[in-house]
Amino acid sequence: VAELRVGVIGAGAVSGPHVAGVQRDGRARVTVVCDVDSRAAGRLAATVGARATEDWRDVVAADDVDAVLVLLPHLLHYPVAAAALEAGKHVSIEKPMAVSSDECRALLASAERSGVVLTVAENTRFVDAYVAAYEVVASGRLGATRLVRAFVYGSAIEEFKEPSGRWKIERGGVGAVIDAAPHFLYLLRWYFGEVAAVQAVLRHWVRDHVLPASVVEDGASVTGLLGNGGYFSTEYALGIEVPWGERLEIYGADGSLVVDQLADRPAVLYRGGADFDGAPLEAVPRDVEGWKTISIERAAADFIGAVLDERPPAVDPRDAAYAIELVEAAYRSAEQGGTAVVLDTAT
Ligand SMILES: NC(=O)c1ccc[n+]([C@@H]2O[C@H](COP(=O)([O-])OP(=O)(O)OC[C@H]3O[C@@H](n4cnc5c(N)ncnc54)[C@H](O)[C@@H]3O)[C@@H](O)[C@H]2O)c1
């Protein structure tokens, strides 16, 4: 195809950077925007010269759509992506890929059958700091992994309160584990390979103190053992008053790396116990407000490039599906009071 015609399903908060990413390629055009909120669909459609619809089935069936972006509430990722794949469209789904590993497996099989590109817009793969940190890890400079700590922090409380954000506090909505943990569970797989065991504890501060209607956990700790022998400890807090950000710390036998989007030096390499100053990773700019948006744009642009250039997308959907297997293991552990869930590893 000389020009890729894109259907955008879901015109909410995350749609802006996705559309910017589609346009960045120069070989793709948004032909239709869908949202049940017709004003939201109309507004976004007008900015890109596309038509608007309230019914996602129109997009999936449309002749002038080659590729679909699924930017919907989590519970809709599976049915909409499945229908689009069956219709032979290339598909990019926002994270989480789906809400169960069974759904993820069905999507992988369907994409395989249709011979189309399937990816997940896991923006983690495109964050400057994580790309630079990956290079350091892959170079072996940190030595054997001892401990990986990660933290997603910020407040979703105002979003939870908005009428349009209701899906976020309902079943399958923006729970700390299903919504935030996939970012780092994906990253663990990307950097270190398989995870051997997972333990989790969930927290409900928002439900208990602010919004009794919420059924989702706003906080969680997901910890465990990596297949390479190191430990990991990840924390998610969606109800704390601090600018949205992420922190990643990798402690190895020969050195350590600390990434924090809010810090003056967002990525610092420590070459051992006597390296008090550390060395900033020069490739990582401090961009407190823009780092995430830019990474989402890049995810969309990568999807378009993968389809047009007939190459694999940067985010292998099997790795995104693996993150959902770990999410399931985390929820299982939490249900069992935080005991370890041991995973099948290939090795
Ligand atoms: N990668 C990231 O860092 C990141 C950041 C934000 C959101 N997201 C993901 O993007 C997705 C959307 O999140 P958001 O923040 O944009 O949510 P949002 O609530 O702002 O937008 C969702 C949109 O979907 C529409 N919608 C709901 N049901 C629909 C249906 N049946 N048919 C058509 N439209 C429907 C809603 O009207 C709304 O406009 C979620 O999966 C979320 O996890 C990812």
The ligand as a Tripos MOL2 file, in Angstrom:
@<TRIPOS>MOLECULE
LIG
   44    48     1     0     0
SMALL
NO_CHARGES

@<TRIPOS>ATOM
      1 N1          0.1620    4.1530   27.3350 N.am      1 LIG1
      2 C1         -0.2600    4.9800   28.2640 C.2       1 LIG1
      3 O1          0.5230    5.4830   29.0300 O.2       1 LIG1
      4 C2         -1.7170    5.2940   28.3240 C.ar      1 LIG1
      5 C3         -2.1540    6.5090   28.8490 C.ar      1 LIG1
      6 C4         -3.5290    6.7460   28.8900 C.ar      1 LIG1
      7 C5         -4.4190    5.7630   28.4580 C.ar      1 LIG1
      8 N2         -3.9520    4.5800   27.9810 N.ar      1 LIG1
      9 C6         -4.8820    3.5240   27.5250 C.3       1 LIG1
     10 O2         -5.7110    4.0250   26.4840 O.3       1 LIG1
     11 C7         -7.0170    3.4790   26.5880 C.3       1 LIG1
     12 C8         -8.0190    4.6100   26.6370 C.3       1 LIG1
     13 O3         -7.7200    5.4120   27.7610 O.3       1 LIG1
     14 P1         -8.1200    6.9570   27.8180 P.3       1 LIG1
     15 O4         -7.3660    7.5280   28.9660 O.co2     1 LIG1
     16 O5         -7.9900    7.5810   26.4810 O.co2     1 LIG1
     17 O6         -9.6450    6.8090   28.2440 O.3       1 LIG1
     18 P2        -10.8530    7.8470   27.9690 P.3       1 LIG1
     19 O7        -11.9360    7.4720   28.9130 O.co2     1 LIG1
     20 O8        -10.3420    9.2430   27.9860 O.co2     1 LIG1
     21 O9        -11.2530    7.4850   26.4790 O.3       1 LIG1
     22 C9        -11.9540    6.3270   26.1400 C.3       1 LIG1
     23 C10       -12.9420    6.7070   25.0460 C.3       1 LIG1
     24 O10       -13.6190    5.5350   24.6060 O.3       1 LIG1
     25 C11       -14.9640    5.9040   24.3360 C.3       1 LIG1
     26 N3        -15.8100    4.7010   24.3390 N.ar      1 LIG1
     27 C12       -16.2630    3.9940   25.3980 C.ar      1 LIG1
     28 N4        -17.0120    2.9530   24.9830 N.ar      1 LIG1
     29 C13       -17.0200    2.9800   23.6290 C.ar      1 LIG1
     30 C14       -17.6090    2.1780   22.6120 C.ar      1 LIG1
     31 N5        -18.3600    1.1090   22.9210 N.pl3     1 LIG1
     32 N6        -17.4320    2.5290   21.3180 N.ar      1 LIG1
     33 C15       -16.7020    3.6160   20.9790 C.ar      1 LIG1
     34 N7        -16.1260    4.4240   21.9060 N.ar      1 LIG1
     35 C16       -16.2780    4.1140   23.2050 C.ar      1 LIG1
     36 C17       -15.3020    6.8810   25.4320 C.3       1 LIG1
     37 O11       -16.4260    7.6690   25.1100 O.3       1 LIG1
     38 C18       -14.0060    7.6920   25.5530 C.3       1 LIG1
     39 O12       -14.0150    8.8380   24.7250 O.3       1 LIG1
     40 C19        -7.0050    2.5990   27.8280 C.3       1 LIG1
     41 O13        -6.7990    1.2780   27.4380 O.3       1 LIG1
     42 C20        -5.8140    3.0710   28.6120 C.3       1 LIG1
     43 O14        -5.1990    2.0420   29.3730 O.3       1 LIG1
     44 C21        -2.6220    4.3410   27.9040 C.ar      1 LIG1
@<TRIPOS>BOND
     1     1     2 1
     2     2     3 2
     3     2     4 1
     4     4     5 ar
     5     4    44 ar
     6     5     6 ar
     7     6     7 ar
     8     7     8 ar
     9     8     9 1
    10     8    44 ar
    11     9    10 1
    12     9    42 1
    13    10    11 1
    14    11    12 1
    15    11    40 1
    16    12    13 1
    17    13    14 1
    18    14    15 2
    19    14    16 1
    20    14    17 1
    21    17    18 1
    22    18    19 2
    23    18    20 1
    24    18    21 1
    25    21    22 1
    26    22    23 1
    27    23    24 1
    28    23    38 1
    29    24    25 1
    30    25    26 1
    31    25    36 1
    32    26    27 ar
    33    26    35 ar
    34    27    28 ar
    35    28    29 ar
    36    29    30 ar
    37    29    35 ar
    38    30    31 1
    39    30    32 ar
    40    32    33 ar
    41    33    34 ar
    42    34    35 ar
    43    36    37 1
    44    36    38 1
    45    38    39 1
    46    40    41 1
    47    40    42 1
    48    42    43 1
@<TRIPOS>SUBSTRUCTURE
     1 LIG1         1 GROUP 0 **** ****
